[in-house]
Amino acid sequence: MNSTTTAPPGAPVPARRPAPGTPYADALRAQAGHDWVRLNVPGHAADLHAFRALASLLGPDALRLDFPPLLDGIDLGASSPLDEALALAAEAWGARRTWFLTNGASQGNQVASLVAPALGRVLVVQRSVHSSVIDGLVLSGLDCAFVQPSVDAEHGIAHGVTAADLARALAEHPDAAAAYVVTPSYFGAVADVRALAEVSHAAGVPLIVDEAWGSHFGFHPALPGNALSQGADLVTSSTHKLAGSLTQSAMLHLGHGPFADRLEPLVDRAFRLVQSTSASALLMASLDVARASLVAGREAVGASVAVADAVRRAIRRLGRYEIVSDSFGRFPDIVAADPLRIAVDTRSGGISGHEARRLLHRDHRIMVEVATDSAIVAVVGAGAAPETDRFVEALHLLPARAAGSAPAERSRLRLPSPGPARLTAREAFMSRSRTVAAGDAVGMISADTLAAYPPGIPNVLPGEVITAEAVDFLQRTAAAPSGHVRGALDPTVSVFRVVDRESPLPL
């Protein structure tokens, strides 16, 4: 289910040509056009009468196109339609090779983490990576060393890492397997990937980039260049986020750099380890279509950028709220901003981000992507044209302070500093554990990953000492409107799972 392009390692990124169609999606349509007696899985067998409830929910074409893998003329055989689709995706993103993922970018992060033990003993990781990277460390058992990101304390936002900080961490760990960073951030901050790649390569290790939020990068002059074009070696791309494929579909891209020959067979093996043997044809077809739309849709992407720019201008003009990206210039790790992300500082307008998100959803039927204590993030998909005037109007109809809420400044949440690491993520996750009350967990080693979600950046990792600051942050997050803590044992975060040791460890 993979394809390799013909460009040699280190070759320049090929120039894009007009999208030549959607070979995999076209093959599915042709297959669905025949009169089949389907005595295989999926069990609905595209029987629109017997499964009319499902057909009514999804539409008849979804059932007809829902074929299993390993069919001749679709994903089997020399130069199959799937091979063609993968090769076209690799060309579009400038990759040496691309894999389609049907378990989201989380699967790509797990693949990358599983590859790392073959390269060295320590993974040098940006501390604000997605929780799926930590899940990958649990699977791989690899030790890690963290590079701390810059933090906007005013907004409670973690950004990226500088090349200097990454270089120092790599120098401290000559047995490093790879460097692992995330860019852009959830708020659209873009790191200097070229500089990060240079220091990684100088240290003799590949640069792995979680570019989940940048799958659209490089497809329009107003967008930043993608990580592959800046020298990254392995890139996770969450294509469904802003590039237009279906939820849970993503891609993993291998670059043309000096580590490609070594990485490719490792990635291929790890991919087979975590990819479903029943990968969804619907998800993969959506990746094929999204690629063709991006390559051919420069004008539409430009229109989306113009829509997002207009929203930011309107918010600035009205004066109640501030735009978070307007302060990006204060941080040395940020070299650009994603123009399709609209991050609004709601606290400057007298309401928390969590409350703003809840009221927009309940009273105005408007959904935004991320809410924190201080801000909300709205996104405009590449090629989408949402009704943004309605969003601007609703935002300014929100109460300056919800009834019964604490004053904005007094209730502002700040990101907690992580506790010291005492065990690897795998050691802690696999250790005997017990459940204790939140107050008693302070000073003990966490057995779980706990992350305010979204965005899903872990606030406590397996193997880290639980701090009082982290407990307070997670409990207040959980208590906020629409607040959620991924990995928590109960909705209020009243208990923690800790490594079973007789006494707490000193902080």
Summary of the structure (lengths in Angstrom):
residues: 507
radius of gyration: 23.2
end to end distance: 48.3
largest distance: 69.2
contacts: 1808
relative contact order: 0.11
helix: 39%
strand: 17%
